[in-house]
Amino acid sequence: MTQSPAITVNQVAVAYDSKPVVSDVSLAFPAKQITALIGASGSGKSTLLRCLNRMNDGVATVSGEITFHGVNINAPQVNVYRVRQQIGMVFQQPTPFPLSIYENVIYGLRLRGVKDRSLLDQRVEESLKQAALWEEVKDLLKASAQALSGGQQQRLCIARTLATRPEIILLDEPTSALDPLSTNQIEATLSQLKKDYTIIIVTHNMQQASRISDWTAYFEQGKLVEFNQTAQLFINPKEERTANYLSGKFG
């Protein structure tokens, strides 16, 4: 990793009702790369992902430092809404709001108080183009977002995240509810987006991790076992536990 990381976690631990879920994880995420978090269900990867934009607030106890632009965003005085503007999230199930496609995309901008129609129009077109959805919906912007297919809804959710111009995009199993064609479209979209964004994705699909990520982190029972460039980790893992998982001997 030659450039400064986009975000760093240092000795991060997470507990739900005093039950440890993530233990002592330290990891630096490379900027403008795709990092995949892999591991069996319950390994802590989604829990760690949610720490990166404070989505665990109120449901878990998170300790350790999460450093973004030199600031520990896990500190209590940090403005959580500002964090989430800069570190956006896309969830497993597509979550369009019961609004038009247009209003879905600019939802975050409306919350910020942006009223300039020309700016909103521009941001809708740019974000939908980045999410590879513009050509499919440009004549349907006033239609309900909930009428879109599952794959289109997920790309709309990516566009909604992009509209606030974050630096980092977090994705938690973004294609697990989608068919193979929609999955391919999302993967192609993410591969294009990494030119401008840092992308961190949780996936159970090891083929997906090997296809689209530059770096991979393997988790087991709440601990980080191994972190390396994806090709190295998949072809020549350093840890026996990683090799066992990749070969199907675990989980």
C-alpha positions, -999 to 999 in steps of 0.1 A, spaced: 0 0 0 19 30 -12 -6 58 -6 -22 69 27 -51 47 37 -86 61 33 -97 49 68 -79 30 95 -92 9 124 -70 4 154 -77 -22 181 -115 -20 174 -137 -42 195 -175 -45 194 -199 -61 219 -236 -66 219 -250 -66 255 -214 -73 267 -211 -103 244 -179 -98 222 -185 -99 185 -154 -82 172 -121 -84 190 -90 -62 186 -91 -56 149 -65 -33 133 -67 -26 96 -59 1 71 -82 4 41 -64 15 9 -78 46 -8 -96 42 -42 -95 5 -41 -120 -22 -34 -115 -41 -2 -136 -73 4 -143 -86 39 -149 -123 39 -156 -150 65 -183 -173 77 -216 -160 91 -210 -146 126 -173 -138 119 -178 -101 126 -173 -87 92 -206 -69 89 -204 -57 124 -170 -41 117 -183 -26 84 -211 -9 104 -186 6 127 -170 26 99 -199 50 97 -213 46 132 -242 24 122 -237 4 155 -245 35 176 -272 26 201 -271 -11 195 -235 -21 204 -205 -9 224 -176 0 201 -141 6 215 -109 15 197 -100 41 172 -115 46 137 -94 73 119 -107 92 90 -88 123 78 -69 123 111 -100 123 133 -112 94 155 -148 91 142 -155 67 171 -152 96 196 -184 106 212 -183 143 202 -180 135 165 -210 146 143 -224 112 132 -245 128 104 -213 144 89 -196 110 91 -224 94 72 -224 120 45 -187 112 38 -190 74 44 -221 61 27 -237 27 30 -256 3 8 -274 -26 25 -281 -62 16 -317 -57 7 -324 -28 -18 -341 -1 3 -357 25 -20 -380 49 -2 -417 51 -13 -409 81 -34 -401 88 -70 -368 78 -85 -357 115 -86 -366 121 -49 -348 89 -39 -316 101 -54 -316 135 -38 -330 124 -5 -297 131 13 -293 165 -4 -329 175 7 -319 166 43 -290 190 40 -313 217 29 -302 219 -8 -330 236 -28 -311 247 -60 -331 228 -87 -304 229 -113 -279 214 -88 -304 187 -78 -311 179 -115 -274 177 -122 -267 155 -92 -295 131 -102 -282 127 -137 -245 123 -126 -253 99 -98 -276 77 -119 -249 76 -146 -223 66 -121 -245 38 -109 -251 27 -145 -289 33 -142 -295 66 -161 -302 51 -195 -328 28 -180 -347 54 -159 -340 88 -175 -376 90 -188 -391 76 -155 -377 100 -129 -412 108 -116 -422 71 -114 -421 52 -81 -387 38 -72 -405 7 -59 -416 -2 -94 -380 -9 -104 -366 -44 -105 -344 -56 -76 -312 -50 -94 -323 -16 -105 -334 -8 -70 -299 -17 -57 -282 5 -83 -306 33 -73 -295 29 -37 -259 32 -49 -269 64 -68 -286 77 -37 -254 72 -17 -233 88 -45 -255 119 -46 -241 132 -14 -205 129 -28 -191 105 -1 -154 95 -1 -161 59 10 -189 35 1 -197 6 24 -216 -23 10 -230 -51 31 -238 -82 9 -252 -59 -18 -259 -86 -44 -270 -115 -22 -307 -109 -30 -301 -104 -67 -300 -126 -98 -267 -133 -116 -273 -107 -143 -281 -79 -117 -251 -91 -97 -228 -87 -128 -242 -52 -133 -235 -42 -97 -200 -56 -99 -192 -37 -131 -206 -6 -115 -183 -10 -85 -153 -16 -106 -159 17 -124 -166 36 -92 -133 27 -75 -116 53 -98 -132 80 -76 -142 62 -44 -129 39 -17 -151 8 -16 -154 -17 12 -177 -47 6 -188 -75 28 -195 -106 8 -201 -143 14 -194 -149 -23 -157 -157 -25 -159 -157 -63 -172 -121 -61 -144 -111 -38 -118 -126 -61 -134 -109 -92 -138 -74 -80 -116 -66 -50 -80 -54 -49 -76 -64 -12 -92 -90 10 -95 -94 47 -105 -127 62 -123 -128 95 -130 -157 118 -148 -156 152 -146 -118 154 -109 -116 147 -89 -105 116 -70 -136 105 -53 -123 73 -53 -92 52 -35 -90 18 -38 -82 -18 -67 -104 -31 -46 -124 -56 -20 -132 -29 -46 -141 -3 -65 -164 -27 -35 -180 -44 -11 -182 -15 -27 -175 19 -2 -171 47 -25 -185 74 -37 -221 75 -71 -209 88 -75 -188 56 -64 -217 34 -89 -240 51 -118 -215 47 -110 -209 10 -108 -246 3 -141 -253 20 -127 -271 51 -143 -245 74 -177 -230 78 
